[in-house]
C-alpha cells in the first residue's frame, strides 16, 4: 500500500501548492521512490476544458485525452509520474458521478448526502490513482485546490480527514502551504495569517505535519519559525521557509536544502539513500548561466495572463537549456497588427516568430499578417495548433491567390475552406470534452525538418482541436506554395495532416498537435529545441 501525502493551501490562492507538490515528487523520485500525483479541484466545472484562459490559465492535456488543471503540467515537468485522467478530479466530476449512481439506483433508496456519498466518491478516486499494477507507487501526492476556509473545498478536506483514519496505522503526511506576508510599515514578516489558516484546518480535524511558508524575497527568521511551530503544533524543523526562487526550476533544490523531503519521509517511516540531483543541478546551472540569448516574438491574444500559455513558456525554457541559450519570449497582441502596426516593423527586431493555439476569430487577421512576414522575410517560424492552421490560410491567400481562404471556424461561408471541421466533429453540440484530445500517432517523412528533429519514423503527440487541414488544397499548396507535408496520421479516414513545413526557408514548421505538453527540462521537446536552434543560428549569421 502506498504512503499518502496531502498538500493543502491557506491564506491566499495561487500560493504555490502545485509547485510544492511537483517539487516534493521530484525529490522523492531522486531517492529512488516511485510517485503518483493528483490534483483535487473544488470548482463545479466537470473539467477546465470550457473555461476562459484569462480566468483559469491553460488547459493541460494528458496522454489519454483528459483536459486538466495547469498544475498537472508542473507534475509532468518535474516528475516521471504517470499523468492521466485519474490525476485530476473536480467537484463537478464527483457530483456528476454520484448523481449518475443515484439515477441508476445504486444507493438502494438512501438519502444521498455530502457525507458519506460525496466524500466516499472522493476517497474512491484517490484510491484509484494507485489501483492499477503499473501505478504501483511508493508515495501518492494529493494536492487539494483552493484555500482552507473556502466553502467549495470542504468536501475534499473532509474526505482527506477521513482518509487519514481509513489507512491507519499506515501514516499519512499533511503538508500545508501558506503565505507569510511582509508588512512594509512594520518592517517584518507576520505569522498571524498562517496561524489562522492552520487553526481553520485543525477545526476541520486535519493536523498539518509540515508547513511551507511562502515569504516572497524575505527569509523566515528563527523567531517566526518558533512562533509558527508553537501556535500550530508543528515541530520547528517541519517549518519550511520558501522564498521566491530564480530560476523557477531551482525551487526543488531549495526545498531539499531546507529538508522538506527528509521531514516528509521521516513522517511516512520510509528510509532511502540520499537523492541524486546532479542532472537537475546541471540543468539549473545552464539556465542560470547561458552562453547565448535569442528573442522570440510570440503572437497571441491571451497575452495579459501569463498562465494562459504556461506550457509553451516552459517549453521555450527547456529549448534554451538544450541550446545553451536564454530564450526571451515576448508576447505580442495579434490585434496590434490589425490596427495599423506593420508586422515588418515590429517583428524584424526578433530572431524568430511563434503563433500559438487559441479559439475564436478575434485577432486572427493579425496572426495571418505575422505569418506572412515570417514567411517572406525568411524569419524562423513555429506554428502550434492554430498557428499551423493560420500558416495554411496565409499561404492559400498569398501564394495561391485565394483571397477569401479561411477556416470554417471563423467563416462558415468561405469559398475556400482550407481549414475545416474534423469529420468526427460533425453533429457534436456539447463543448466539454468533445474535441480530438490526447495522443495520436504521426508518421514522419524522411528528409524533413520534423524527421531530423525527432530522429524517428513514428511519434506520438497530444491534440486539442476541432478543425483540420483540408486535403483538397494539399496538391496546389505543395506545387505552388512550396508546402511540405512532413507528418500525417495515416489511420484517419483521409490522412490527417499533422506537420507542415516550407521549402526554401531557414526554418518554417507548423504542428497541428500541442508539442509543448510533452516537454520537460531534462528532455526538451524536439520541435521547440530545433526552432530555437534555427533562431540562434540566424542571429549568429550561421
N, C-alpha and C positions, 0 to 999 in steps of 0.2 A: 504493500500500500504506500502511495507517495506521501510525503510530508507537504503540508499546505502553508503558504504564506499569503496573508490578506493585506492589501495595500489600500488604505483609506486616505481621505484628504480633509483638511479643515481650514477655517478662517476665510479663504477665498477659493474660487475655482481657478483652473489653469495653474495650479501651484507646482506641478511637475510630477504628479503621480505616475504618469505613463513612462517618463524617462527614468524615474526611480525604479520602477518595476523592470524595465528593459535592462538597466544597468546592473541590477541585482542578478538578473538572469545571466548576463554575460559573465559576471564574477563567479557564479556557481558553475557555469559550464567550463570556465578556465580551471576549475578544480577537478574536472573530470565527471561532473554530475550531468544528468540529462534533465532538462526542464521542460515543462509545459506551461503555457501562459494564456490568460484570457482577460477580457475587459467586460465588466458589467455596467451597462449604460442605463441611467434612470429615465430617459425620455420615452414617450409613448409611441413614437415612430417605430415601426417594425424593424427598420434599419435606416441608416442615414442616406440611402440612395436618392431620395427625393428632396433632400434638404439643400438649401442655398449655401454655396461655399462661403459666402460672406458671413453666414451665421454659424456654420459648423466646421469650416475648413474642408480639406479634401476628403473624398471618399476613397478609402484604401480597398482595393480588390484583391481577394485571396486567390490562390491557385485553383480552388474548387468553385470559384464564382460568387463568393459572398461579398456584398457591399458592406463595409465595416468602418469603424471609427479610425481616425488617423493614428491613434496610439498604436494600432497593430502594425503600422509602418515602422515605428520605433522598435517594437518587439522583433520584427524581421531583420532590421538593420543591425541590431545588437546581438541577436542570438541565432541559434540553429533550430529553435523550437518550430514544430510543425504548426503553421498558422492556417486555420481553416474556418469553415462555418461555425464550428464549435467554439471558436476563440472569441466570439463577440455575441453577447445576448443583451437584449433591451427589455425594458418594461413592456413595450408593445408586443414583442415576440412572446414573452412569458404569458401575458394576459390572453393573447390570441390562442396559444396552445391550450391554456386552461379552459377557455370558453368553448373551444372545439371539443375537448373531452366532455365537458358538461352537456353539450348538444348530442353527443353520442351516448350519453347515459352512463359514463364510466364512474360517476361518483355515487351511483346507486341511490339517487333521491336525496342525498345530503345537501344541506345548505353550503354553497361554495363561498369560501371566505379567504381573506388575505392570509390569515393563519388558520389552518395549515396549508391550504391548497396552493396559494401563490408561492409561499416560502418553500414548500416541498418541490415545486417545479424548478425553482432557482437552484435548490440543492441538487436535484437530479441532473441538471445541466452542468453544474460544477463537477459532479462525478463523471459525467460523460466525457469531459475533457481528457481524462486518462483511461477511458474504458477500453479502448482498442489495444491490442497487443503491440502495435507499432508505436503507440503513445505511452509506453511503459516508463513513465518519468519517475525520477527520484524526488523531484520537488515540483509542485504546481504553484504558480504565482497567479493570484486572482486580484485584479485591480478593480476597485469599486468607484465608478464615476460619480461626479457631483461632489457636494460638500456636506460634511456632517451637520445636521440641523435642517437640511432640506427635506421637505415632505416626500419628494419623489424618491429619495434614497432609502427611506425607512424599511421597505420590504427587503431590500438587499442586505442592509445591516442586520436586520432581524434574522435573515437566513444564515449569515455567517456566524452570528452569535450561536444559533442552534448547531451549526456545522462544527464549531469548536467542541461542543459537548458530544455530538454524534460520533466523532472519531476518537474521543478519549478512550484510553490513555495515550494514544498517538498525539504528540504535541503539535499544535499549530503556532505560527508566529504572526502576530498582528503588528503591522508597520503603519504608523500614522505620519503623513506628510503635512506640515503646517507652515504658515508664513509667520516669521518673527520680524515685524516691521521696525525700521529705524525712524525714530521721530527726530526730525532736524532741530526743532526748538529745544528739545531736551538733550539732544546730542547722544542718545543711547538707543539700544535695541530694547523693545518692550515684549515681555514674555506673556503678558496677561491674555492676549487673544489665543495663544496656544493653550494656556491653562483652561480657558473657557471651552475651547474645542475638544480637548481631552475629557473635560467634565461631561460634555454632552454625549461623547462616545461611551463613557463609563455608565451614564444613566441608562443607555440602551442595553448595557450588560457586556460591553466589549472593553477589555483592558489592553491597551497597547503595550507591546513589549519593546518596541523600538520607536523613537520619534525622530523624524528627519526634519530639521528646521531650516527652511529657506530664509536666508538673511541678506540677499542681494549682494552687495560688494563688501559687506561688513562681516568680520569674523565673530562667531559666537564665543563670548568670553566664559571663563570658569564660573563667574558668579551667576550668569544667566543659565548655564548648564546645571548648576546645583539647584537653582530655584525651580527650573522645569522638572528636574528629577524628583524633588521633594513634593511638589504640588500635584504631579501627575503619576506618582507611584511607579516610577521607572528608574532603573539604576543609571548612574551618571555615565557609564561607558556606553549606554544604549541611546544617549542623546547625540545625534549625528548632525554636525553643522554642515550646511550645504550652501556655499557661496556660488554666485554665478561663475560659470567656467567658460573659457575660450581657449581652444575651440570647443564646440559642443561635445565632441567625442572624447574629451578629457574627463567628463563627468564620472564615468565608472572608475577611473583611476583615482579621482578624489574620494569617492566613496570607499574604495579599498584602503586608501591612506588613513581614513578615519575609522576603519574597522567594521564597516557595515556587514560584510559577508561573514566575518568571524562571529559577530554577535548573533546573526540570524542562525548560523549553523550550530552555535552553542545552544540556542534555544531549542532547535529541532533535534539535537542529540546526534548530529552527523559529524563524523571525523573524516577529513580529506587531507591530501597533500596541498602545499601552498599553490596558489593559482599561477599558471603560466600566461603572463600578459605581454610577452615580448613582441608578438606580432602587432598587438593593439598599440603598444607604446611606440613602435616604429612608425605605424600609420599616423598617429597623432603628431609625431615629430615631423613627418613630411608635410602635414597640413600647416604646422606652425612655421616651418622654415622652407618654403618652396623656392625653387630657383627661378621660376618664370611667373608671368602673370598674363592673363588674357581677359578681355572684356567681351561679354556676350550680351546681346540685346534680346530680351525675351518679350515678345509681343503678345499681349493677352488682354483680358478685360476684368480679371479679379485681382488687380494689382494692389488694391488697398488692404488686402487681407493676406498676410504672409503665409498663413497655413493653407490657403486655397490651393497652392502648388507645392506643398511640403515635400513630397517625394521627388519632384523634379529638382527643387532646390538642393536636396541632399544628394541626388544622383550626380549633380554637377560638382559637388564637393568630392565625391568618390572619383569622378573622372579626373579631377585635378590631382588627386593623390597618384593616380596611375601615370600622369604625365609630369609629375614633379612641378606642378603649376597651380597657382592660385586662380580660381575662376571667379571673376567679379560679374555676377549675374545681375543685370539691371533691368527691371520690369518697365515696359513702356505701354501705356494705354493705347490699344489699337485704334480707338476713336480719334486719337490725335491725328492720324493720317487721313481722316475723313473731314477734318475741319481746317484744311488749308496747309498743314505742315507737310513738307515733302519728305518721304522716306529716305531719299538720297542724301538729304542734308543731315538728317538725324542719325541714320544707320551707318553712314560712312565712318563714324567715329569708332565703330565696334569691329571686333575680329571675327564675329560670327553672329548669325541670327537664328533664333528658335521661335517657332509658333507652337504653342501647346494646346491641350484639349479644352473643350468648352461646349456649351449648349446655347441655342438661341441665335437670333440673327444680329443682335447688337454687336457692332464693331467688326463685322465680317468683311466689309469692303476695305477697311483699314488693313486688315490682315492680308488680303489679296494684294494690296499695293506693296506691303512689306515683302511678300514673297517675290513679286515682280522685280523689286530692286535687287534682292539677293540673287536671283537667277541671272539677271542681265549684268550685274556688277561682279559676278563670279565670287560672291561672298559665301563662305561656308554656311550651309543652311540645314536645319534639322526640324522636320515637322512631326509632331506627335499626335496621333489620332486625328482630331480635327485639322491639325497642322498639315497632315498628309493630304487630306481632302481639299484643303484650301489651295495647296500646290497644284493639284489636278485641275481645279476650277481656273486658276490663273493661267496655266498652260493652254487650256482649251480656249480661253478668251483671246490670249495674246499670241499664241503660236498657230492655232487652228482658225482663228478669226470668228469664233462663235461668241459674239459679244454678250449674248444673254445666257451663256452657260452658267449653271448654278447647281446647287444641291436642292433636292426636293424638300429638305428640312427648312430651307429659307425661302424657296419659291416653288410652290406646287405647280405653277403654270409655266415653268421654264421650258422653252422648246428643246433645250439640250441638257437633260438631267445627267450630267457626267458623274454625279454622286446621287445615289438613290437608296430608297429604303430596302434593307435586307429582306429577302423573300420570307424568311421565318418571322419577320416582324409584322407582316400584313395581317390585319384583323385584330391585332392586340390593342386593347384600350387602356388597361391598367398601366400605371407608370412604374410602380415599385417592383424591382427585381425581375423585369421583363426584357432587358437588353441582352445582347450577346455578352456574356460575362464569364470571366475565368480564363484558364489556359487553353490554347488551341495550338496544334502543330503547324509549323510553317516550313516548307521546303525551300531551300536557298539555291539560287542559280550560280554555278561555279563562275569565277572570274569577276564577280561583282564586289562592290564595297561591303555589302552585307555579308557575303560569304567570307571575305577576308577578315571582317570584324569578329565573326563568331567562330570561324575555323571549323564549322560543322555543316553537314548536309541538311540536317533537320533540327529545328529548335522548337521550344515552346515559350510562348509569351502570353501575357494576360490582356484580356479585352474588356472594353466597356463602351459599346456603341450600338446604334441602331441603323446606321447608314453605311454604304459601301461604294467602292469604285464600280462604275457601270462598264462592264466589259465590252459593250457595244462601241465604245470610243477607244478601246485599247489599241487597235491596229493603227488608227490615224495618229494617236499620240506618240506611238513608237516610231512611226515613219516620219512625221513632220515636226515633232517637238523634241525628239531625242530621248524620249522616256524609256527607261529600262525597268521592267517588272522583275525585281530580283528576289522576291519571296511570295509564295502563294500557299493557300490552304487547299490542298488538292481534293480533300474529301467532301468539300461542299459541292452542291449540285452544279455549280458553274465556276469553279476555281476562283475562290475569293482572293483578290489581290491584297497582300499583306504589307509588302515593302516596295516602294518605288525609288528610283534613282535617276540621275541625268547623265548623259554622255557629255563629254567636253566641259566639265565643270570640276573645280578643285574638290568639292565635297558637297553633294546635294542629295539628301536622303529623307524620305518620309515613311513613317511606320503607322499602320492602321491600329496597332496594339499600343499598350502603355508600357514601354520598356523600363520606365522609372520604378515600377513596382517590384522589380527583381534585383535592383542594385543594392549592394552593401559596401561599406568602406573597405573591407578586405577582399571583395570581389566586385569591382566596378562593372557596370553594365557595358557590354561591348560597343553599342552604337554611341552612347554618351562619351565613352573613352575615345573613340576614333574621331568623333566630331570635334572634341576639344583638341585632339592631336592636330587635326587639319587647321583649326583656327590658330593654334600656336605656330604651325609651320608657315601659314600665310603672314602672320605678324613678323616672324623672323626672316621672311623672304626666302624660305626654302622651297 
